[in-house]
């Protein structure tokens, strides 16, 4: 999905600001690519899905200290390099970066370290930050655990979580069920080679369907208009 590709854009931008070695940058890109793949498919991609590793990726991408050490010369160099790639890179009055792609996508890091993006056709994405308020999140209970990344457009909302094991996700799925997603319910709860795998899907009878998943320490959900 195009909107989820915004998360990769956010990751690549953050990497450009961090004084990472080539190996560290490659590792970070691989980890974020894994997160996006998990959100797209609802299942872990290649890799062990280590939740500590995913938490580390989130911590590094939401670290505002990378901007603190940038001199005016550093900022100018970044803007010049971005311009070569067709990107308008600027810094706002608070020193936070604003990244505008030639297709109209705007990405920026917020004061709390989270990243937000708005695509040319209205899709939105965030990395870190608070639980968003939109037409889809108003249909379900606000979870007690934190989000890693989220994206939405007019048809769908997707989010990946951190700090939520299989049991917590099972409990949350039951809260969602009680909130009205109790039609055409399908659940899968099993242990595969020592890995807890849980999936829940249901409709609310009003044109929306939710899918919740957790496997190998990676969890998330998608709400879609049917």
C-alpha positions, 0 to 999 in steps of 0.5 A: 500500500502506498500509505505504508511506504510513508513509514519507510520514507520517515525511516530513511529521513531519520537515518540521514540525520543520525550519525550512523555507521553504514552497518547501523543504517543498513540494520535500521532500514531492515528493521523498519522494512520488517515493521512495514511488512508486518503491518501490510500482511498482518504476519511477521516477515522474515526475521525473528520478530524480536520485540526488543529489537523493534523497541530499539528501532522505535527508540532510535527513530524517535530520538530527538538528540540527532538534531541537537548536534547539527550545525548550520553548515550540517543543515545546509549540507543536508538540504543541498543533498535532499535537493539533488533527490528532488526533496525540499528539506527545511528546518522549522523555527524549533529546529525540527526538520520538515521534508517535502517530497516532489509528489507532495508528501510532507514528513516531519519530526515532532517535538516529542520525537515522533514522526508524522507524514501526510501524503499528496492524496491525503493518507497519513502516517506516524512513527511513535506518538500518541494514539490517533483520533480518526473515524476508525479509532473511534470505533474501538477501545483505546489500547493501554499499550504503545504504538510503533507506527500507524497509517490511515486513509479514507478506507483503512487504518493500520497500526503496529504495537510495542509492549503487547504480548499474546495474552495482552492482545487476547484481552484487547481483542475481547474488549474490541468484541464487546465494543461491537465487533461481534459479527462473523468472528474468526479466531486463531490461537495456537503455539507454533514451534514455541511461538504464540500466534493469535489472530482475531477478526470480526465485523461490526455489522455497520460496514467495518471489519477489524483484524488483530494479530500477534506473533513472535512478539509483533502485534498490530491491527487493521480496521477496514471499510467493507 
